[in-house]
């Protein structure tokens, strides 16, 4: 069971991520995107996923029972090569439904003071 004390807390990232053209091109090839001038909108997950997993590592979730429930993105401007992005993650909610624990995490990517993208991941811990 998730430690309820961490719900609502924001955990700032400590290490910025430099976005390279190689990273954009590799991700674009995997999702079938030919335009590599900007990162595909879902590229943000390649940065935010690691941060949100670190956040939840010590949360009390039983990772052997976790499945991915949902993913959303809000892009405020395209991510481009040369961006140095810092990720922060917030556990927005946790609830129990039909015996399953459902956890929602928002991760924000900032370029300096500018919010570039937000992602929401919903995880389900099966009963």
N, C-alpha and C positions, 0 to 999 in steps of 0.2 A: 504494500500500500504506500502511496505517495506521502511523503512528509508534508502535511498541510501547512506547516510554517513557512514553506518557501513559495507558496502560491501568492502571486502578485509581485514578487521580488524580481528586479532586473539585475542581471549579471553582465557587467561590461566585459567585452573581449579585451584581452591584454596585448594581442599581437595583430597588427594590421596585415591584410593580405594584399599583395601587389598583383593586379590582374595583368596577365601577359597575353600577347597575341596568340601564342601557342596554346594557352589554356582555352581561350575563346574558340580557336579553330578546332581543337580537339572536341570540345563539347558540341559545337555546331555540327560536326561530322556525325556524331553519335545520334543527334536528334534530326538529322536530315536537312539542316539549314545550310544554304549555300552562301548567304550574306554573312561575312565574318567581320564586317566593319564595326559592328556593335555585337555585344553578346546576346544570344537568344534570351528572352525574358526568364526562362526557367534556369538560366545559368546561376542565378542568385543562390539556388539550393546547394551548389557545389561549395559555397562558402558557409552558408548558415547551418547546414546539416551538422558539420563538425562541431560548431559552437553549441548548438542545442543539445547534441549528444553529450558533450562534456558537462553541460548544465544539469542534465538529468542523471548522470552517472551515479551520483551519491544521493539520489532523491528517494530511494526506497522502492523503485519500480522493479518488478520481477521481469528482467529483460528476456527471459526464456519464453515469456507469454505475450510479448509486445508485437502487435501488427500495426501497419500504417493505415490510418483511417481516412485522412484527407490532407490536401495540400492546396494552399492559396497563395497568390502573389499580388502585390501592388507595386508597380514600377513607376517611380516618379521621374526618372530620366534613364536613358540607356546606359548600361555599363560598357565601358570601353577600355581597351588596352591602355595601361598607364595609371588607371585608377588605383589608389591605395585605400582599401575599404576596411573599416573597423566594424565588427559585428557585436551587437549586444542582444541578449535573449531574455525574454520575460515569460515566466509560467503564468498564463492568463487565467486558466481555470482547470479544475479537476472535479469530476463528478462520477458517481456510480450509476450505471444504467443496466438493468437486467443482470446484475452481478458483475458486469465488466467495468473497469475503471477507465475513464476517458480523460485524457490530458491534452490541453491545447497550449502550444508554445508559439509566441511571436518572436521573430528575430528581425532586427533592423540593421541595414547596412548604411553606414555613413561615410562620406568623403569629406573629411573635416567636419564642419557644422552642418553640411547638406545631407538630408535624408535621401538616399538614392533608391532604396527598395525595402519593402517589408515582406516577410513570408510568414505564413501560419501553417504549422504542422499539427495535426491531430493524431494522437497515438491511442490505441486501444489495448489495454492489458486484459487479455481474456480471463474469464473466471475459471 
